[in-house]
Amino acid sequence: MKILSLGSLNIDLVYSVDHINLEGETVSAKELETKQGGKGLNQSVALARAGADVLMAGCVGSDGKELLETLRDSGVDTALIHKVEEPSGHAVIQLADSGANSIIIYGGANLEVTPKMIDEALDHFCPGDYILLQNEISNVDYAIRAAKTRGLNVAFNPSPISKELVTYPLELVDIFILNELEGQTLSGTDSTEGAAVLAALAGKFPKAAIVLTLGDRGAMYHGNGQDLTCPAHKVPVVDTTGAGDTFCGYFLACVMKGKPPQEALESASRAIF
């Protein structure tokens, strides 16, 4: 069983600051690091490190050499990634001393993913395989339909939120992995209580398994007649960047191995990127 991780690849510019700046405020960065990221890359690396057979598809520009090297070094097959004229996507990240972050994303090459590229990638997969999608690339709606038509299991991390998100064929998604804010948006609930958000999502997408992450309050699961919870493991906070992507990759890798949802939640909550 294989998984296609169809997603974004970003060059991350990480600025270390005392605190996340407020509107109109100028802060001085103590350090600048250039890293390889993007939700697609992060999730692909997490899947591979968790033991999944993962192929990544997406787009990079001529500046994307290190992005591809990072994936290959982690055991991800990069044969389905296209090089395009547009510069690779990038992110500007403020990383505060507390571990909190603030992120601005520029799509770049990530928005050059075409239906033809998606179909060519899906040609390498069979019914019963998996596809993992998030919302940092173009033609996500097409990818959901095309993958489902071919019999793949569709996992979707609906991040970042966009106005187009609600127009996607979300009824075709088999597994949602999302946080509270994303859950509120998709379900239409105003509640900030995890159980209420999960219940609203389950009511709107009754055929899907749903994993709702709650930050330092752990995670919740609904699906296959089960309602489960998993507490967060208490550790010193260094950097929360990529934490959700890591959780996502490890959870799906466990599911692909046939592990029960509770074990998948526990493994994902302990994972370190």
TORZA-29826 format. One record per residue (C-alpha): x, z, y. Coordinates in Angstrom, 3 decimals, padded with zeros to 6 digits. Layout:
N
<atom px="X" pz="Z" py="Y"/>
...
This chain:
273
<atom px="000.000" pz="000.000" py="000.000"/>
<atom px="001.312" pz="-001.034" py="003.420"/>
<atom px="000.384" pz="-000.335" py="007.022"/>
<atom px="000.529" pz="-002.675" py="009.991"/>
<atom px="001.316" pz="-000.804" py="013.176"/>
<atom px="000.153" pz="-003.168" py="015.899"/>
<atom px="001.116" pz="-001.614" py="019.185"/>
<atom px="003.245" pz="-001.177" py="022.257"/>
<atom px="006.983" pz="-000.970" py="022.735"/>
<atom px="008.207" pz="000.565" py="025.983"/>
<atom px="011.492" pz="001.362" py="027.640"/>
<atom px="010.979" pz="004.929" py="028.874"/>
<atom px="012.604" pz="006.197" py="032.056"/>
<atom px="012.461" pz="009.983" py="031.713"/>
<atom px="013.044" pz="012.055" py="034.853"/>
<atom px="013.650" pz="015.792" py="034.335"/>
<atom px="012.002" pz="017.799" py="037.123"/>
<atom px="011.187" pz="021.421" py="037.913"/>
<atom px="007.476" pz="020.651" py="037.948"/>
<atom px="005.114" pz="017.669" py="037.926"/>
<atom px="004.778" pz="016.556" py="041.530"/>
<atom px="001.473" pz="016.809" py="043.381"/>
<atom px="-000.163" pz="014.103" py="045.483"/>
<atom px="001.996" pz="013.439" py="048.539"/>
<atom px="004.850" pz="015.577" py="047.210"/>
<atom px="008.398" pz="014.325" py="046.705"/>
<atom px="010.530" pz="016.037" py="044.077"/>
<atom px="014.168" pz="015.521" py="043.105"/>
<atom px="014.977" pz="014.677" py="039.508"/>
<atom px="017.718" pz="016.705" py="037.851"/>
<atom px="018.439" pz="014.079" py="035.205"/>
<atom px="017.478" pz="010.550" py="034.151"/>
<atom px="017.401" pz="009.403" py="030.542"/>
<atom px="016.491" pz="005.981" py="029.209"/>
<atom px="014.703" pz="006.136" py="025.861"/>
<atom px="012.818" pz="003.826" py="023.531"/>
<atom px="009.106" pz="004.551" py="023.343"/>
<atom px="005.581" pz="003.255" py="023.642"/>
<atom px="002.755" pz="004.574" py="021.504"/>
<atom px="003.188" pz="001.745" py="019.006"/>
<atom px="006.908" pz="002.351" py="018.552"/>
<atom px="006.475" pz="006.124" py="018.370"/>
<atom px="003.714" pz="005.892" py="015.780"/>
<atom px="005.670" pz="003.344" py="013.729"/>
<atom px="008.749" pz="005.567" py="013.638"/>
<atom px="006.624" pz="008.574" py="012.647"/>
<atom px="004.970" pz="006.609" py="009.852"/>
<atom px="008.335" pz="005.470" py="008.502"/>
<atom px="009.853" pz="008.951" py="008.688"/>
<atom px="006.846" pz="010.276" py="006.804"/>
<atom px="007.497" pz="007.794" py="004.011"/>
<atom px="005.011" pz="005.004" py="004.742"/>
<atom px="005.761" pz="001.311" py="004.141"/>
<atom px="005.278" pz="000.172" py="007.735"/>
<atom px="005.592" pz="-003.192" py="009.439"/>
<atom px="005.273" pz="-003.284" py="013.203"/>
<atom px="003.829" pz="-006.148" py="015.229"/>
<atom px="003.889" pz="-006.528" py="018.996"/>
<atom px="005.908" pz="-008.113" py="021.788"/>
<atom px="009.170" pz="-007.408" py="023.595"/>
<atom px="011.074" pz="-009.221" py="026.294"/>
<atom px="014.707" pz="-010.255" py="026.393"/>
<atom px="015.490" pz="-006.628" py="027.288"/>
<atom px="014.037" pz="-005.319" py="024.022"/>
<atom px="017.128" pz="-005.238" py="021.794"/>
<atom px="017.378" pz="-001.448" py="021.692"/>
<atom px="013.652" pz="-001.140" py="020.966"/>
<atom px="014.096" pz="-003.240" py="017.839"/>
<atom px="017.237" pz="-001.353" py="016.821"/>
<atom px="015.431" pz="001.983" py="017.120"/>
<atom px="012.681" pz="000.760" py="014.807"/>
<atom px="015.073" pz="-000.686" py="012.237"/>
<atom px="017.219" pz="002.450" py="012.239"/>
<atom px="014.072" pz="004.429" py="011.377"/>
<atom px="013.112" pz="002.141" py="008.493"/>
<atom px="010.443" pz="000.049" py="010.220"/>
<atom px="010.195" pz="-003.670" py="009.372"/>
<atom px="010.363" pz="-005.589" py="012.693"/>
<atom px="009.916" pz="-009.135" py="011.378"/>
<atom px="006.458" pz="-009.429" py="012.954"/>
<atom px="007.559" pz="-008.533" py="016.497"/>
<atom px="007.632" pz="-011.482" py="018.926"/>
<atom px="010.058" pz="-012.017" py="021.785"/>
<atom px="008.341" pz="-013.306" py="024.940"/>
<atom px="009.416" pz="-014.213" py="028.472"/>
<atom px="007.696" pz="-011.234" py="030.099"/>
<atom px="009.933" pz="-008.120" py="030.400"/>
<atom px="009.297" pz="-005.373" py="027.873"/>
<atom px="006.750" pz="-002.747" py="028.798"/>
<atom px="008.096" pz="000.395" py="030.357"/>
<atom px="007.017" pz="003.904" py="031.240"/>
<atom px="008.041" pz="006.255" py="034.037"/>
<atom px="007.862" pz="009.834" py="032.735"/>
<atom px="008.187" pz="013.099" py="034.606"/>
<atom px="009.302" pz="015.854" py="032.228"/>
<atom px="008.892" pz="019.349" py="033.655"/>
<atom px="010.865" pz="022.438" py="032.669"/>
<atom px="007.678" pz="023.768" py="031.007"/>
<atom px="007.621" pz="020.780" py="028.635"/>
<atom px="004.617" pz="019.208" py="030.353"/>
<atom px="004.768" pz="015.537" py="031.266"/>
<atom px="003.182" pz="012.925" py="033.519"/>
<atom px="003.397" pz="009.252" py="032.555"/>
<atom px="002.908" pz="005.893" py="034.312"/>
<atom px="002.874" pz="002.800" py="032.086"/>
<atom px="003.593" pz="-000.845" py="032.934"/>
<atom px="002.247" pz="-003.170" py="030.234"/>
<atom px="004.699" pz="-006.055" py="030.496"/>
<atom px="005.235" pz="-007.839" py="027.185"/>
<atom px="002.705" pz="-005.567" py="025.480"/>
<atom px="-000.044" pz="-007.527" py="027.196"/>
<atom px="001.185" pz="-010.813" py="025.695"/>
<atom px="-000.164" pz="-010.093" py="022.186"/>
<atom px="-002.422" pz="-013.033" py="021.239"/>
<atom px="-005.092" pz="-013.535" py="018.555"/>
<atom px="-002.752" pz="-016.041" py="016.854"/>
<atom px="000.004" pz="-013.395" py="016.636"/>
<atom px="-002.491" pz="-010.919" py="015.206"/>
<atom px="-003.708" pz="-013.365" py="012.555"/>
<atom px="-000.138" pz="-014.234" py="011.565"/>
<atom px="000.679" pz="-010.535" py="011.175"/>
<atom px="-002.446" pz="-009.867" py="009.112"/>
<atom px="-001.462" pz="-012.676" py="006.724"/>
<atom px="001.130" pz="-010.257" py="005.298"/>
<atom px="-001.481" pz="-007.668" py="004.258"/>
<atom px="-004.123" pz="-007.302" py="001.562"/>
<atom px="-007.537" pz="-005.617" py="001.297"/>
<atom px="-007.028" pz="-001.862" py="001.054"/>
<atom px="-003.949" pz="-001.843" py="003.279"/>
<atom px="-004.077" pz="-000.104" py="006.655"/>
<atom px="-003.766" pz="-001.106" py="010.284"/>
<atom px="-003.043" pz="001.356" py="013.099"/>
<atom px="-003.991" pz="000.420" py="016.642"/>
<atom px="-003.885" pz="002.042" py="020.053"/>
<atom px="-004.890" pz="000.826" py="023.504"/>
<atom px="-001.614" pz="-000.232" py="025.163"/>
<atom px="-001.702" pz="-003.894" py="024.071"/>
<atom px="-003.929" pz="-006.910" py="024.653"/>
<atom px="-006.669" pz="-008.122" py="022.271"/>
<atom px="-007.302" pz="-004.798" py="020.548"/>
<atom px="-010.957" pz="-005.742" py="020.065"/>
<atom px="-009.933" pz="-008.934" py="018.269"/>
<atom px="-007.503" pz="-007.016" py="016.050"/>
<atom px="-010.202" pz="-004.558" py="014.955"/>
<atom px="-012.569" pz="-007.367" py="013.933"/>
<atom px="-009.887" pz="-009.483" py="012.263"/>
<atom px="-008.477" pz="-006.577" py="010.252"/>
<atom px="-011.901" pz="-005.430" py="009.108"/>
<atom px="-012.832" pz="-008.969" py="008.063"/>
<atom px="-009.754" pz="-009.014" py="005.827"/>
<atom px="-010.661" pz="-005.696" py="004.205"/>
<atom px="-008.048" pz="-003.474" py="005.849"/>
<atom px="-008.685" pz="000.171" py="006.680"/>
<atom px="-008.759" pz="000.421" py="010.466"/>
<atom px="-007.244" pz="003.493" py="012.142"/>
<atom px="-007.544" pz="003.699" py="015.917"/>
<atom px="-005.920" pz="005.969" py="018.480"/>
<atom px="-007.984" pz="005.137" py="021.613"/>
<atom px="-005.272" pz="005.900" py="024.128"/>
<atom px="-004.978" pz="005.316" py="026.989"/>
<atom px="-008.613" pz="005.317" py="028.070"/>
<atom px="-009.714" pz="002.105" py="029.795"/>
<atom px="-012.989" pz="000.663" py="031.029"/>
<atom px="-012.795" pz="-001.992" py="028.292"/>
<atom px="-012.590" pz="000.616" py="025.543"/>
<atom px="-016.345" pz="001.084" py="025.200"/>
<atom px="-016.798" pz="-002.670" py="024.653"/>
<atom px="-014.637" pz="-002.702" py="021.514"/>
<atom px="-016.335" pz="-002.934" py="018.082"/>
<atom px="-015.701" pz="000.756" py="017.436"/>
<atom px="-018.355" pz="000.879" py="014.729"/>
<atom px="-015.825" pz="-000.944" py="012.515"/>
<atom px="-013.181" pz="001.786" py="012.811"/>
<atom px="-012.561" pz="003.821" py="009.643"/>
<atom px="-010.396" pz="006.591" py="011.143"/>
<atom px="-010.294" pz="007.826" py="014.722"/>
<atom px="-007.325" pz="009.969" py="015.785"/>
<atom px="-007.859" pz="011.184" py="019.344"/>
<atom px="-007.636" pz="014.105" py="021.725"/>
<atom px="-010.428" pz="015.986" py="023.502"/>
<atom px="-010.466" pz="013.826" py="026.632"/>
<atom px="-010.607" pz="010.641" py="024.592"/>
<atom px="-013.281" pz="012.211" py="022.394"/>
<atom px="-015.399" pz="013.100" py="025.418"/>
<atom px="-015.145" pz="009.556" py="026.751"/>
<atom px="-016.058" pz="007.845" py="023.479"/>
<atom px="-018.864" pz="010.235" py="022.565"/>
<atom px="-020.335" pz="010.543" py="026.052"/>
<atom px="-020.473" pz="014.340" py="025.895"/>
<atom px="-019.655" pz="016.583" py="028.837"/>
<atom px="-018.680" pz="019.466" py="026.592"/>
<atom px="-015.090" pz="020.672" py="026.616"/>
<atom px="-015.516" pz="022.619" py="023.371"/>
<atom px="-013.771" pz="021.006" py="020.425"/>
<atom px="-016.537" pz="021.503" py="017.870"/>
<atom px="-019.122" pz="019.992" py="020.215"/>
<atom px="-016.927" pz="016.966" py="020.950"/>
<atom px="-016.317" pz="016.439" py="017.232"/>
<atom px="-020.035" pz="016.717" py="016.468"/>
<atom px="-020.860" pz="014.188" py="019.192"/>
<atom px="-018.285" pz="011.753" py="017.820"/>
<atom px="-019.569" pz="012.199" py="014.276"/>
<atom px="-023.085" pz="011.462" py="015.479"/>
<atom px="-022.009" pz="008.281" py="017.240"/>
<atom px="-019.663" pz="007.041" py="014.482"/>
<atom px="-021.215" pz="008.370" py="011.251"/>
<atom px="-019.190" pz="006.109" py="008.953"/>
<atom px="-015.786" pz="007.076" py="010.354"/>
<atom px="-013.415" pz="009.920" py="009.600"/>
<atom px="-012.481" pz="011.664" py="012.832"/>
<atom px="-009.355" pz="013.664" py="013.644"/>
<atom px="-009.580" pz="015.551" py="016.939"/>
<atom px="-006.350" pz="017.047" py="018.262"/>
<atom px="-006.630" pz="020.132" py="020.465"/>
<atom px="-003.093" pz="020.720" py="021.723"/>
<atom px="-001.989" pz="024.315" py="021.189"/>
<atom px="-005.347" pz="025.025" py="019.523"/>
<atom px="-004.579" pz="022.798" py="016.562"/>
<atom px="-006.757" pz="020.024" py="015.170"/>
<atom px="-010.160" pz="019.423" py="013.607"/>
<atom px="-011.386" pz="016.887" py="011.033"/>
<atom px="-014.762" pz="015.475" py="010.089"/>
<atom px="-015.297" pz="012.955" py="007.314"/>
<atom px="-016.330" pz="012.427" py="003.698"/>
<atom px="-018.646" pz="015.421" py="003.885"/>
<atom px="-015.885" pz="017.747" py="005.058"/>
<atom px="-015.360" pz="019.693" py="008.281"/>
<atom px="-011.850" pz="021.119" py="008.507"/>
<atom px="-009.651" pz="022.940" py="010.999"/>
<atom px="-005.901" pz="023.378" py="011.252"/>
<atom px="-004.197" pz="025.793" py="013.668"/>
<atom px="-001.207" pz="024.706" py="015.710"/>
<atom px="002.190" pz="026.029" py="014.690"/>
<atom px="003.682" pz="028.197" py="017.426"/>
<atom px="007.087" pz="026.863" py="018.462"/>
<atom px="009.056" pz="026.785" py="021.749"/>
<atom px="007.885" pz="023.845" py="023.880"/>
<atom px="010.727" pz="021.472" py="024.750"/>
<atom px="008.976" pz="018.142" py="025.367"/>
<atom px="005.397" pz="017.142" py="024.532"/>
<atom px="006.103" pz="013.404" py="024.964"/>
<atom px="005.187" pz="011.599" py="021.734"/>
<atom px="003.672" pz="014.688" py="020.082"/>
<atom px="000.309" pz="013.018" py="019.546"/>
<atom px="001.959" pz="009.854" py="018.231"/>
<atom px="003.994" pz="011.886" py="015.757"/>
<atom px="000.874" pz="013.704" py="014.549"/>
<atom px="-000.905" pz="010.365" py="014.163"/>
<atom px="001.860" pz="008.777" py="012.091"/>
<atom px="002.339" pz="011.703" py="009.746"/>
<atom px="-001.396" pz="012.171" py="009.212"/>
<atom px="-001.910" pz="008.537" py="008.240"/>
<atom px="001.158" pz="008.473" py="006.008"/>
<atom px="-000.299" pz="011.400" py="004.056"/>
<atom px="-003.702" pz="009.718" py="003.798"/>
<atom px="-002.065" pz="006.564" py="002.450"/>
<atom px="-000.371" pz="008.655" py="-000.235"/>
<atom px="-003.753" pz="009.990" py="-001.311"/>
<atom px="-003.231" pz="013.477" py="000.063"/>
<atom px="-006.409" pz="015.450" py="000.904"/>
<atom px="-007.296" pz="015.690" py="004.620"/>
<atom px="-006.394" pz="019.375" py="004.880"/>
<atom px="-002.893" pz="018.721" py="003.568"/>
<atom px="-002.562" pz="015.737" py="005.904"/>
<atom px="-003.537" pz="017.918" py="008.883"/>
<atom px="-001.012" pz="020.589" py="007.908"/>
<atom px="001.796" pz="018.065" py="007.455"/>
<atom px="001.030" pz="016.333" py="010.757"/>
<atom px="000.894" pz="019.619" py="012.670"/>
<atom px="004.385" pz="020.554" py="011.446"/>
<atom px="005.957" pz="017.160" py="012.122"/>
<atom px="008.780" pz="016.804" py="014.650"/>
<atom px="009.540" pz="013.439" py="016.288"/>
